[in-house]
Amino acid sequence: MSAVETRSFTTRQLVKLIEEDNSDFEYYPTTEPMLSCIKADIEKGTRDDYSVLDCGAGDGRVLMALTNGTRYAIEKSVPLLAAMDKSIFVVGTEFAEQTLIDKKVSIVFSNPPYSCYVSWVVKIIREANAGGIYFIIPERWKISEEIMQALKSRDADAKAIGHFDFHNAERQARAKVDIVRVDLGGMRRHSFGHPDRDPFDLWFEENFKIHIGRTEESKFEFARRKKSSLNEKLEYALVIGSDVVAALVSLYQSELDQMMQNYKRIEELDPELLEEMNVNISALKGALRLKIEGLKDTYWRELFGKLGVITEKLASNSRKRMLEKLQKHIHVDFTETNARAVALWSIKNGNGYFDSQLVELMESMIEKANVVLYKSNNKIFTEDQWRYIRHDGRLDRFMFDYRMVLTRCGGINRSTWRSEQTSHGLDVRAAEFLGDVITVAGNIGFDTRETDRVEQLVWSSGKKHVFYYKDHRTAEKKPLFDARVYLNGNIHIRFNPNLILRMNCEFGRIKGWLRDQEHAADELSVGDNQALGEDYFAEIISSFGSNLKLTKMDVPLLSMS
Protein backbone atom coordinates (compact mmCIF):
# COMPACT_ATOMS: atom_id res chain seq x y z
CA MET A 1 0.00 0.00 0.00
CA SER A 2 1.44 3.37 -0.97
CA ALA A 3 1.98 6.32 1.34
CA VAL A 4 -0.53 8.33 -0.65
CA GLU A 5 -3.21 5.70 -0.20
CA THR A 6 -2.56 5.34 3.53
CA ARG A 7 -2.56 9.08 4.20
CA SER A 8 -6.17 9.34 3.06
CA PHE A 9 -7.40 7.16 5.95
CA THR A 10 -9.09 8.46 9.10
CA THR A 11 -7.67 7.60 12.52
CA ARG A 12 -10.21 4.78 12.93
CA GLN A 13 -9.24 3.33 9.57
CA LEU A 14 -5.55 3.59 10.45
CA VAL A 15 -6.17 1.81 13.75
CA LYS A 16 -8.00 -0.98 11.90
CA LEU A 17 -5.18 -1.18 9.39
CA ILE A 18 -2.42 -1.51 11.99
CA GLU A 19 -4.46 -4.08 13.90
CA GLU A 20 -4.76 -6.17 10.74
CA ASP A 21 -1.02 -5.72 10.18
CA ASN A 22 -0.30 -6.91 13.77
CA SER A 23 1.47 -3.58 14.37
CA ASP A 24 -0.89 -1.97 16.89
CA PHE A 25 1.70 -0.93 19.46
CA GLU A 26 -0.77 0.96 21.69
CA TYR A 27 -1.34 3.68 19.09
CA TYR A 28 -3.37 6.40 20.84
CA PRO A 29 -3.06 9.50 18.62
CA THR A 30 -2.35 12.80 20.35
CA THR A 31 -5.53 14.91 20.37
CA GLU A 32 -5.87 18.49 19.16
CA PRO A 33 -6.26 19.95 22.69
CA MET A 34 -3.05 18.18 23.75
CA LEU A 35 -1.21 19.54 20.73
CA SER A 36 -2.50 23.06 21.39
CA CYS A 37 -1.25 22.88 24.98
CA ILE A 38 2.25 21.82 23.91
CA LYS A 39 2.46 24.26 21.02
CA ALA A 40 1.37 27.17 23.22
CA ASP A 41 4.07 26.30 25.75
CA ILE A 42 6.78 25.97 23.09
CA GLU A 43 5.91 29.17 21.27
CA LYS A 44 6.42 31.54 24.18
CA GLY A 45 8.84 33.75 22.29
CA THR A 46 10.23 30.88 20.17
CA ARG A 47 10.40 30.67 16.38
CA ASP A 48 8.57 27.84 14.62
CA ASP A 49 11.58 26.37 12.79
CA TYR A 50 13.01 24.36 15.69
CA SER A 51 13.84 20.68 15.16
CA VAL A 52 11.74 17.96 16.82
CA LEU A 53 12.30 14.23 17.36
CA ASP A 54 9.11 12.23 18.04
CA CYS A 55 9.70 8.84 19.70
CA GLY A 56 6.74 6.66 18.73
CA ALA A 57 5.66 9.11 16.05
CA GLY A 58 2.56 7.31 14.77
CA ASP A 59 1.51 8.81 11.43
CA GLY A 60 3.59 11.95 12.01
CA ARG A 61 0.69 14.30 12.84
CA VAL A 62 2.42 15.72 15.94
CA LEU A 63 5.58 16.57 14.02
CA MET A 64 3.57 18.29 11.29
CA ALA A 65 1.68 20.32 13.90
CA LEU A 66 4.58 21.27 16.17
CA THR A 67 7.19 22.64 13.79
CA ASN A 68 8.01 23.93 10.35
CA GLY A 69 11.61 22.99 10.99
CA THR A 70 13.39 19.65 10.68
CA ARG A 71 11.24 16.67 11.65
CA TYR A 72 12.65 13.33 12.90
CA ALA A 73 10.69 10.20 13.82
CA ILE A 74 11.15 6.84 15.52
CA GLU A 75 8.26 4.50 14.63
CA LYS A 76 8.07 0.79 13.84
CA SER A 77 4.51 0.30 12.52
CA VAL A 78 4.82 -0.08 8.74
CA PRO A 79 1.34 1.34 7.92
CA LEU A 80 2.05 4.38 10.09
CA LEU A 81 5.47 4.86 8.49
CA ALA A 82 3.80 4.81 5.10
CA ALA A 83 1.29 7.44 6.25
CA MET A 84 3.97 9.97 7.21
CA ASP A 85 4.62 13.12 5.22
CA LYS A 86 7.78 12.89 3.11
CA SER A 87 9.30 15.84 5.03
CA ILE A 88 9.69 13.53 8.06
CA PHE A 89 13.02 11.68 8.29
CA VAL A 90 12.79 8.32 10.04
CA VAL A 91 15.86 7.93 12.26
CA GLY A 92 14.86 4.64 13.83
CA THR A 93 12.20 1.95 14.04
CA GLU A 94 12.61 -0.21 17.16
CA PHE A 95 12.78 2.35 19.99
CA ALA A 96 14.74 0.07 22.33
CA GLU A 97 17.48 -0.33 19.71
CA GLN A 98 18.03 3.40 19.26
CA THR A 99 20.65 5.59 20.89
CA LEU A 100 19.35 9.12 21.33
CA ILE A 101 22.64 10.65 22.48
CA ASP A 102 23.81 11.54 18.97
CA LYS A 103 20.44 12.78 17.69
CA LYS A 104 20.83 16.48 18.40
CA VAL A 105 17.50 18.35 18.19
CA SER A 106 15.73 21.28 19.83
CA ILE A 107 12.89 19.22 21.36
CA VAL A 108 12.12 15.55 21.95
CA PHE A 109 8.44 14.55 22.13
CA SER A 110 6.89 11.22 23.07
CA ASN A 111 3.41 9.84 23.66
CA PRO A 112 4.70 6.35 24.58
CA PRO A 113 2.88 3.03 24.98
CA TYR A 114 1.33 3.34 28.44
CA SER A 115 2.03 -0.28 29.38
CA CYS A 116 5.78 0.43 29.36
CA TYR A 117 5.89 4.22 29.58
CA VAL A 118 8.37 4.29 32.49
CA SER A 119 11.15 2.59 30.52
CA TRP A 120 10.54 4.93 27.56
CA VAL A 121 10.55 8.05 29.74
CA VAL A 122 13.70 6.99 31.61
CA LYS A 123 15.57 6.22 28.38
CA ILE A 124 14.55 9.52 26.76
CA ILE A 125 15.44 11.62 29.81
CA ARG A 126 18.84 9.96 30.19
CA GLU A 127 19.76 10.05 26.49
CA ALA A 128 17.98 13.07 24.93
CA ASN A 129 20.39 15.50 23.28
CA ALA A 130 17.92 18.40 23.32
CA GLY A 131 17.03 21.55 25.17
CA GLY A 132 13.77 20.07 26.44
CA ILE A 133 11.33 17.17 26.31
CA TYR A 134 7.53 16.92 26.21
CA PHE A 135 5.78 13.72 27.34
CA ILE A 136 2.13 12.64 27.32
CA ILE A 137 2.12 10.03 30.10
CA PRO A 138 -0.14 8.65 32.86
CA GLU A 139 -0.53 11.04 35.78
CA ARG A 140 1.09 8.51 38.15
CA TRP A 141 4.53 9.38 36.69
CA LYS A 142 5.18 11.55 39.75
CA ILE A 143 5.50 8.51 42.03
CA SER A 144 7.94 6.61 39.79
CA GLU A 145 11.29 6.35 41.53
CA GLU A 146 13.00 5.41 38.25
CA ILE A 147 11.77 8.59 36.55
CA MET A 148 12.85 10.71 39.52
CA GLN A 149 16.32 9.13 39.42
CA ALA A 150 16.60 9.79 35.68
CA LEU A 151 15.65 13.44 36.20
CA LYS A 152 18.25 13.75 38.96
CA SER A 153 20.98 12.23 36.76
CA ARG A 154 20.42 15.01 34.19
CA ASP A 155 19.87 17.83 36.72
CA ALA A 156 16.52 18.27 34.97
CA ASP A 157 13.27 19.90 36.07
CA ALA A 158 9.87 18.34 35.23
CA LYS A 159 6.48 20.05 35.38
CA ALA A 160 2.95 19.01 34.38
CA ILE A 161 1.59 21.77 32.12
CA GLY A 162 -1.74 20.11 31.27
CA HIS A 163 -4.14 17.33 32.29
CA PHE A 164 -6.15 15.39 29.68
CA ASP A 165 -7.94 12.13 28.87
CA PHE A 166 -8.99 10.19 25.76
CA HIS A 167 -12.75 10.04 26.49
CA ASN A 168 -13.64 12.13 23.44
CA ALA A 169 -10.73 11.07 21.26
CA GLU A 170 -11.14 9.20 17.97
CA ARG A 171 -9.59 6.19 19.71
CA GLN A 172 -11.01 6.20 23.20
CA ALA A 173 -9.24 5.01 26.35
CA ARG A 174 -9.71 5.36 30.09
CA ALA A 175 -6.22 6.70 30.72
CA LYS A 176 -5.83 10.10 32.36
CA VAL A 177 -2.61 11.73 31.32
CA ASP A 178 -0.37 14.69 32.09
CA ILE A 179 1.53 16.70 29.56
CA VAL A 180 4.95 16.93 31.17
CA ARG A 181 7.63 19.41 30.21
CA VAL A 182 11.19 18.40 31.10
CA ASP A 183 13.73 21.22 31.00
CA LEU A 184 17.22 19.81 30.49
CA GLY A 185 18.69 23.27 30.94
CA GLY A 186 18.41 24.30 27.31
CA MET A 187 14.93 25.87 27.25
CA ARG A 188 15.79 29.53 26.84
CA ARG A 189 13.33 32.39 26.50
CA HIS A 190 13.75 32.79 22.73
CA SER A 191 15.41 29.54 21.67
CA PHE A 192 16.43 26.01 22.59
CA GLY A 193 20.05 25.61 23.68
CA HIS A 194 22.26 22.72 24.71
CA PRO A 195 21.36 20.59 27.74
CA ASP A 196 23.26 21.40 30.94
CA ARG A 197 24.36 17.79 31.37
CA ASP A 198 25.74 16.17 28.21
CA PRO A 199 23.97 12.77 27.76
CA PHE A 200 27.16 11.32 26.30
CA ASP A 201 29.01 12.07 29.57
CA LEU A 202 26.31 10.26 31.54
CA TRP A 203 26.36 7.26 29.18
CA PHE A 204 30.16 7.06 29.28
CA GLU A 205 30.35 7.15 33.06
CA GLU A 206 27.74 4.38 33.38
CA ASN A 207 29.35 2.10 30.80
CA PHE A 208 33.03 2.57 31.64
CA LYS A 209 34.03 2.39 35.32
CA ILE A 210 37.45 3.96 34.83
CA HIS A 211 38.80 5.55 38.01
CA ILE A 212 41.47 8.04 36.97
CA GLY A 213 42.05 11.74 37.44
CA ARG A 214 39.48 13.93 35.68
CA THR A 215 41.94 16.71 34.83
CA GLU A 216 42.37 18.40 31.46
CA GLU A 217 46.17 18.70 31.81
CA SER A 218 46.86 16.66 28.69
CA LYS A 219 44.81 14.96 26.01
CA PHE A 220 45.06 11.37 24.83
CA GLU A 221 46.70 11.64 21.39
CA PHE A 222 45.18 8.96 19.24
CA ALA A 223 46.10 7.94 15.71
CA ARG A 224 43.92 8.79 12.77
CA ARG A 225 41.27 6.14 12.20
CA LYS A 226 42.60 3.77 9.57
CA LYS A 227 40.29 3.06 6.72
CA SER A 228 38.66 -0.34 6.81
CA SER A 229 38.96 -2.73 3.90
CA LEU A 230 35.18 -2.62 3.85
CA ASN A 231 34.71 -3.61 0.21
CA GLU A 232 36.65 -6.87 0.64
CA LYS A 233 34.75 -7.74 3.83
CA LEU A 234 31.43 -6.93 2.17
CA GLU A 235 32.20 -9.06 -0.90
CA TYR A 236 33.04 -12.02 1.35
CA ALA A 237 29.85 -11.57 3.38
CA LEU A 238 27.73 -11.47 0.21
CA VAL A 239 29.36 -14.64 -1.13
CA ILE A 240 28.24 -16.59 1.95
CA GLY A 241 24.62 -15.54 1.44
CA SER A 242 23.84 -12.30 3.30
CA ASP A 243 21.97 -9.46 1.63
CA VAL A 244 23.69 -6.07 1.44
CA VAL A 245 21.97 -4.50 4.45
CA ALA A 246 22.41 -7.53 6.72
CA ALA A 247 26.06 -7.85 5.71
CA LEU A 248 26.83 -4.18 6.35
CA VAL A 249 25.06 -4.20 9.72
CA SER A 250 26.89 -7.36 10.78
CA LEU A 251 30.27 -5.86 9.85
CA TYR A 252 29.43 -2.58 11.59
CA GLN A 253 28.29 -4.32 14.77
CA SER A 254 31.41 -6.46 14.82
CA GLU A 255 33.67 -3.39 14.60
CA LEU A 256 31.62 -1.50 17.18
CA ASP A 257 31.72 -4.45 19.61
CA GLN A 258 35.49 -4.70 19.22
CA MET A 259 35.85 -0.97 19.89
CA MET A 260 33.70 -1.19 23.02
CA GLN A 261 35.63 -4.21 24.30
CA ASN A 262 38.88 -2.28 23.91
CA TYR A 263 37.54 0.54 26.06
CA LYS A 264 36.10 -1.89 28.62
CA ARG A 265 39.58 -3.39 29.05
CA ILE A 266 40.83 -0.02 30.29
CA GLU A 267 38.78 -0.65 33.44
CA GLU A 268 41.22 -3.43 34.33
CA LEU A 269 44.26 -1.14 34.34
CA ASP A 270 45.67 0.37 37.51
CA PRO A 271 44.38 3.96 38.00
CA GLU A 272 47.84 5.16 39.04
CA LEU A 273 49.33 3.75 35.83
CA LEU A 274 46.71 5.56 33.75
CA GLU A 275 47.48 8.82 35.54
CA GLU A 276 51.20 8.34 34.89
CA MET A 277 50.33 7.92 31.19
CA ASN A 278 48.36 11.21 31.28
CA VAL A 279 45.16 9.38 30.35
CA ASN A 280 42.04 11.19 31.55
CA ILE A 281 38.30 10.75 31.27
CA SER A 282 37.79 13.71 28.93
CA ALA A 283 40.34 12.38 26.46
CA LEU A 284 38.78 8.91 26.48
CA LYS A 285 35.30 10.33 25.95
CA GLY A 286 36.48 12.45 23.06
CA ALA A 287 38.32 9.56 21.42
CA LEU A 288 35.39 7.18 21.71
CA ARG A 289 32.90 9.77 20.47
CA LEU A 290 35.02 10.46 17.37
CA LYS A 291 35.51 6.77 16.64
CA ILE A 292 31.81 5.94 16.93
CA GLU A 293 30.89 8.89 14.70
CA GLY A 294 33.58 7.90 12.20
CA LEU A 295 32.40 4.29 12.12
CA LYS A 296 28.78 5.30 11.51
CA ASP A 297 29.92 7.72 8.81
CA THR A 298 31.83 4.96 6.99
CA TYR A 299 28.94 2.50 6.95
CA TRP A 300 26.19 5.00 6.11
CA ARG A 301 28.24 6.33 3.18
CA GLU A 302 28.75 2.77 1.97
CA LEU A 303 24.98 2.18 2.17
CA PHE A 304 24.24 5.42 0.30
CA GLY A 305 26.59 4.22 -2.44
CA LYS A 306 24.35 1.16 -2.83
CA LEU A 307 21.29 3.33 -3.54
CA GLY A 308 22.31 3.69 -7.18
CA VAL A 309 19.00 2.22 -8.37
CA ILE A 310 17.45 5.46 -7.07
CA THR A 311 20.19 8.06 -7.47
CA GLU A 312 21.01 7.03 -11.05
CA LYS A 313 17.44 7.92 -11.99
CA LEU A 314 17.69 11.40 -10.51
CA ALA A 315 18.58 14.49 -12.54
CA SER A 316 21.64 16.48 -11.48
CA ASN A 317 19.90 18.95 -9.13
CA SER A 318 17.60 16.29 -7.63
CA ARG A 319 20.56 14.00 -7.00
CA LYS A 320 22.47 16.77 -5.21
CA ARG A 321 19.47 17.66 -3.02
CA MET A 322 18.76 14.06 -2.05
CA LEU A 323 22.38 13.16 -1.29
CA GLU A 324 22.76 16.33 0.79
CA LYS A 325 19.74 15.26 2.85
CA LEU A 326 21.12 11.76 3.30
CA GLN A 327 24.59 13.00 4.28
CA LYS A 328 23.07 15.20 7.00
CA HIS A 329 21.69 12.12 8.74
CA ILE A 330 24.76 9.93 9.19
CA HIS A 331 24.30 10.25 12.98
CA VAL A 332 21.40 7.76 12.82
CA ASP A 333 22.12 4.41 14.47
CA PHE A 334 23.32 1.92 11.88
CA THR A 335 20.89 -0.96 12.47
CA GLU A 336 19.19 -3.24 9.98
CA THR A 337 15.74 -1.74 10.57
CA ASN A 338 17.11 1.80 10.29
CA ALA A 339 19.01 1.01 7.09
CA ARG A 340 15.88 -0.41 5.47
CA ALA A 341 13.85 2.56 6.74
CA VAL A 342 16.34 4.97 5.13
CA ALA A 343 16.06 3.02 1.87
CA LEU A 344 12.25 3.30 2.05
CA TRP A 345 12.58 7.03 2.81
CA SER A 346 14.79 7.31 -0.28
CA ILE A 347 12.10 5.64 -2.41
CA LYS A 348 9.39 7.97 -1.09
CA ASN A 349 11.49 11.09 -1.69
CA GLY A 350 12.90 9.76 -4.96
CA ASN A 351 9.40 9.32 -6.36
CA GLY A 352 8.67 12.95 -5.49
CA TYR A 353 11.81 14.06 -7.29
CA PHE A 354 11.00 12.08 -10.46
CA ASP A 355 8.00 14.34 -11.17
CA SER A 356 9.56 17.62 -10.02
CA GLN A 357 12.75 17.09 -12.02
CA LEU A 358 10.79 16.48 -15.24
CA VAL A 359 8.97 19.78 -14.71
CA GLU A 360 12.26 21.53 -13.86
CA LEU A 361 13.88 20.20 -17.06
CA MET A 362 10.96 21.24 -19.26
CA GLU A 363 10.74 24.72 -17.75
CA SER A 364 14.47 25.26 -18.35
CA MET A 365 13.72 25.01 -22.11
CA ILE A 366 11.05 27.73 -22.19
CA GLU A 367 11.79 30.08 -25.10
CA LYS A 368 9.17 31.71 -27.31
CA ALA A 369 10.33 29.84 -30.42
CA ASN A 370 10.25 26.48 -28.59
CA VAL A 371 6.71 26.69 -27.19
CA VAL A 372 3.51 25.44 -28.85
CA LEU A 373 0.20 26.29 -27.17
CA TYR A 374 -2.45 23.64 -26.52
CA LYS A 375 -5.32 23.30 -28.95
CA SER A 376 -7.70 25.10 -26.54
CA ASN A 377 -5.21 27.87 -25.68
CA ASN A 378 -5.83 30.96 -27.81
CA LYS A 379 -3.53 33.36 -25.96
CA ILE A 380 -1.30 35.61 -28.07
CA PHE A 381 1.77 37.29 -26.57
CA THR A 382 3.81 40.16 -27.97
CA GLU A 383 7.61 40.20 -27.68
CA ASP A 384 7.41 42.65 -24.76
CA GLN A 385 4.83 40.52 -22.94
CA TRP A 386 6.89 37.37 -23.47
CA ARG A 387 9.77 38.75 -21.38
CA TYR A 388 7.58 38.70 -18.28
CA ILE A 389 5.20 35.76 -18.63
CA ARG A 390 7.94 33.14 -18.32
CA HIS A 391 8.24 33.86 -14.61
CA ASP A 392 4.92 35.31 -13.46
CA GLY A 393 2.79 32.16 -13.87
CA ARG A 394 0.63 33.47 -16.73
CA LEU A 395 2.12 31.01 -19.21
CA ASP A 396 0.12 27.80 -19.04
CA ARG A 397 -1.28 24.96 -21.19
CA PHE A 398 1.66 24.69 -23.56
CA MET A 399 4.04 22.06 -24.88
CA PHE A 400 7.39 22.02 -26.66
CA ASP A 401 8.40 21.60 -30.30
CA TYR A 402 10.69 18.69 -31.12
CA ARG A 403 13.33 21.11 -32.51
CA MET A 404 14.64 23.76 -30.14
CA VAL A 405 17.30 26.40 -29.72
CA LEU A 406 18.21 26.82 -26.05
CA THR A 407 20.00 29.97 -24.87
CA ARG A 408 20.01 29.37 -21.09
CA CYS A 409 21.24 25.77 -20.75
CA GLY A 410 24.99 26.20 -21.20
CA GLY A 411 27.42 25.74 -24.07
CA ILE A 412 31.00 24.92 -24.97
CA ASN A 413 33.46 25.52 -22.14
CA ARG A 414 35.33 28.75 -22.87
CA SER A 415 37.28 29.02 -19.62
CA THR A 416 41.04 29.54 -19.87
CA TRP A 417 41.49 28.38 -16.27
CA ARG A 418 42.84 24.85 -16.18
CA SER A 419 40.86 24.00 -13.04
CA GLU A 420 37.58 24.86 -14.84
CA GLN A 421 38.29 23.02 -18.10
CA THR A 422 36.66 19.64 -18.78
CA SER A 423 37.83 16.60 -20.70
CA HIS A 424 34.66 16.56 -22.80
CA GLY A 425 34.62 20.27 -23.72
CA LEU A 426 31.21 21.27 -22.31
CA ASP A 427 30.59 23.68 -19.49
CA VAL A 428 28.93 22.28 -16.37
CA ARG A 429 25.40 23.54 -17.20
CA ALA A 430 25.39 22.02 -20.69
CA ALA A 431 26.76 18.67 -19.47
CA GLU A 432 24.17 18.50 -16.69
CA PHE A 433 21.30 19.53 -18.99
CA LEU A 434 22.05 16.90 -21.66
CA GLY A 435 22.62 14.28 -18.97
CA ASP A 436 19.26 15.18 -17.42
CA VAL A 437 17.52 14.68 -20.78
CA ILE A 438 18.91 11.12 -20.90
CA THR A 439 17.87 10.50 -17.28
CA VAL A 440 14.30 11.73 -17.80
CA ALA A 441 13.99 9.77 -21.06
CA GLY A 442 14.95 6.61 -19.18
CA ASN A 443 12.39 7.35 -16.47
CA ILE A 444 9.50 7.67 -18.95
CA GLY A 445 10.11 4.39 -20.72
CA PHE A 446 13.04 4.70 -23.14
CA ASP A 447 15.81 2.14 -22.63
CA THR A 448 18.90 4.33 -22.19
CA ARG A 449 21.06 1.81 -20.39
CA GLU A 450 23.40 1.57 -23.41
CA THR A 451 23.11 5.24 -24.39
CA ASP A 452 26.42 7.13 -24.57
CA ARG A 453 27.06 9.29 -21.54
CA VAL A 454 27.57 12.98 -22.27
CA GLU A 455 30.96 13.01 -20.52
CA GLN A 456 32.26 10.12 -22.67
CA LEU A 457 32.14 12.22 -25.86
CA VAL A 458 34.41 15.00 -27.09
CA TRP A 459 32.48 18.17 -27.89
CA SER A 460 33.43 21.12 -30.08
CA SER A 461 31.39 24.08 -31.30
CA GLY A 462 28.73 23.01 -33.81
CA LYS A 463 29.70 19.31 -33.83
CA LYS A 464 26.61 17.07 -33.82
CA HIS A 465 26.31 14.14 -31.46
CA VAL A 466 23.45 11.62 -31.75
CA PHE A 467 22.19 9.74 -28.70
CA TYR A 468 20.44 6.40 -29.23
CA TYR A 469 18.03 4.24 -27.24
CA LYS A 470 17.16 0.57 -27.67
CA ASP A 471 13.73 -0.08 -29.21
CA HIS A 472 12.60 -3.42 -27.75
CA ARG A 473 9.93 -3.89 -30.40
CA THR A 474 12.51 -4.04 -33.20
CA ALA A 475 15.63 -4.78 -31.11
CA GLU A 476 17.26 -1.87 -32.96
CA LYS A 477 19.01 1.24 -31.74
CA LYS A 478 17.11 4.37 -32.71
CA PRO A 479 17.86 8.08 -32.32
CA LEU A 480 16.67 9.51 -29.01
CA PHE A 481 17.86 13.06 -29.71
CA ASP A 482 20.77 14.86 -31.32
CA ALA A 483 22.49 18.00 -30.10
CA ARG A 484 24.93 20.66 -31.26
CA VAL A 485 26.53 22.89 -28.65
CA TYR A 486 28.08 26.27 -29.50
CA LEU A 487 30.65 28.70 -28.13
CA ASN A 488 27.99 31.43 -27.82
CA GLY A 489 26.26 29.39 -25.08
CA ASN A 490 23.49 27.96 -27.26
CA ILE A 491 22.35 24.36 -27.66
CA HIS A 492 20.49 23.20 -30.77
CA ILE A 493 18.59 20.04 -29.93
CA ARG A 494 16.27 17.82 -31.97
CA PHE A 495 14.18 15.25 -30.12
CA ASN A 496 12.73 11.98 -31.35
CA PRO A 497 9.05 13.03 -31.88
CA ASN A 498 7.86 10.20 -29.64
CA LEU A 499 10.23 11.31 -26.86
CA ILE A 500 9.10 14.94 -26.84
CA LEU A 501 5.44 13.84 -27.08
CA ARG A 502 5.89 11.66 -24.01
CA MET A 503 7.71 14.44 -22.16
CA ASN A 504 4.97 16.93 -23.11
CA CYS A 505 2.25 14.52 -22.00
CA GLU A 506 3.81 13.94 -18.57
CA PHE A 507 4.63 17.65 -18.17
CA GLY A 508 0.97 18.54 -18.74
CA ARG A 509 -0.27 15.77 -16.43
CA ILE A 510 2.01 16.80 -13.56
CA LYS A 511 1.13 20.50 -14.01
CA GLY A 512 -2.57 19.57 -13.86
CA TRP A 513 -3.36 20.76 -17.39
CA LEU A 514 -4.21 17.28 -18.75
CA ARG A 515 -6.88 15.25 -16.96
CA ASP A 516 -6.59 11.89 -18.69
CA GLN A 517 -5.48 10.16 -21.89
CA GLU A 518 -8.46 11.37 -23.94
CA HIS A 519 -7.97 14.96 -22.82
CA ALA A 520 -4.24 14.73 -23.60
CA ALA A 521 -4.89 13.32 -27.06
CA ASP A 522 -7.18 16.25 -27.87
CA GLU A 523 -5.05 19.07 -26.45
CA LEU A 524 -1.72 17.90 -27.89
CA SER A 525 -3.04 17.24 -31.43
CA VAL A 526 -1.38 20.34 -32.88
CA GLY A 527 1.83 21.13 -34.72
CA ASP A 528 4.17 18.29 -35.61
CA ASN A 529 2.23 15.78 -33.50
CA GLN A 530 -0.33 15.53 -36.31
CA ALA A 531 2.34 13.96 -38.52
CA LEU A 532 2.53 10.93 -36.22
CA GLY A 533 -0.76 9.62 -37.65
CA GLU A 534 -2.13 6.44 -36.08
CA ASP A 535 0.93 6.15 -33.84
CA TYR A 536 -0.09 9.38 -32.10
CA PHE A 537 -3.00 7.91 -30.11
CA ALA A 538 -1.07 4.75 -29.20
CA GLU A 539 1.81 6.90 -27.97
CA ILE A 540 -0.53 9.09 -25.88
CA ILE A 541 -2.01 6.00 -24.21
CA SER A 542 1.44 4.69 -23.26
CA SER A 543 2.72 8.16 -22.31
CA PHE A 544 0.11 9.31 -19.80
CA GLY A 545 1.33 8.43 -16.30
CA SER A 546 4.53 6.83 -17.62
CA ASN A 547 6.97 8.62 -15.33
CA LEU A 548 8.91 6.32 -13.04
CA LYS A 549 7.49 5.21 -9.68
CA LEU A 550 9.69 2.96 -7.57
CA THR A 551 8.52 0.42 -5.00
CA LYS A 552 10.60 -1.40 -2.42
CA MET A 553 10.79 -4.38 -4.80
CA ASP A 554 12.92 -2.21 -7.11
CA VAL A 555 15.61 -1.61 -4.47
CA PRO A 556 18.07 -4.51 -4.02
CA LEU A 557 18.89 -3.28 -0.50
CA LEU A 558 15.40 -4.34 0.52
CA SER A 559 15.73 -7.84 -0.88
CA MET A 560 18.47 -10.40 -1.35
CA SER A 561 21.45 -9.00 -3.27
Secondary structure, 3 states (H helix, E strand, C coil): CCHHHHHCCCHHHHHHHHHHCCCCCCCCCCCHHHHHHHHHHHCCCCCCCCCEEEECCCCCHHHHHHCCCCEEEECCCHHHHHHCCCCEEEEECCHHHCCCCCCECCEEEECCCHHHHHHHHHHHHHHCECCEEEEEEEHHHHHCHHHHHHHHHCCCEEEEEEEEEECCCCCCEEEEEEEEEEECCCECCCCECCCCCCHHHHHHHHHCCCCCCCCCCCCCCCCCCCCCCHHHHHHHHHHCCCCHHHHHHHHHHHHHHHHHHHHHHHHHCCHHHHHHCCCCHHHHHHHHHHHHHHHHHHHHHHHHHCCHHHHCCCCHHHHHHHHHHHHCCCCCCCCHHHHHHHHHHHHHHHHHHHHHHHHHHHHCCCCHHHEEECCCCCCCCCHHHHHHHHHHCCCCCEEECCEEEECCCCCECCCCCHHHCCCCCECHHHHHHHHHHHHHHHHCCCECCCCCCHHHCCCCCCCEEEEEEEECCCCEEEEEEEEEECCCCCEEEEECHHHHHHHHHHHHHHHCCCCCHHHHHHHCCCHHHHHHCHHHHHHHHHHCCCCCCCCHHHCHHHCCC
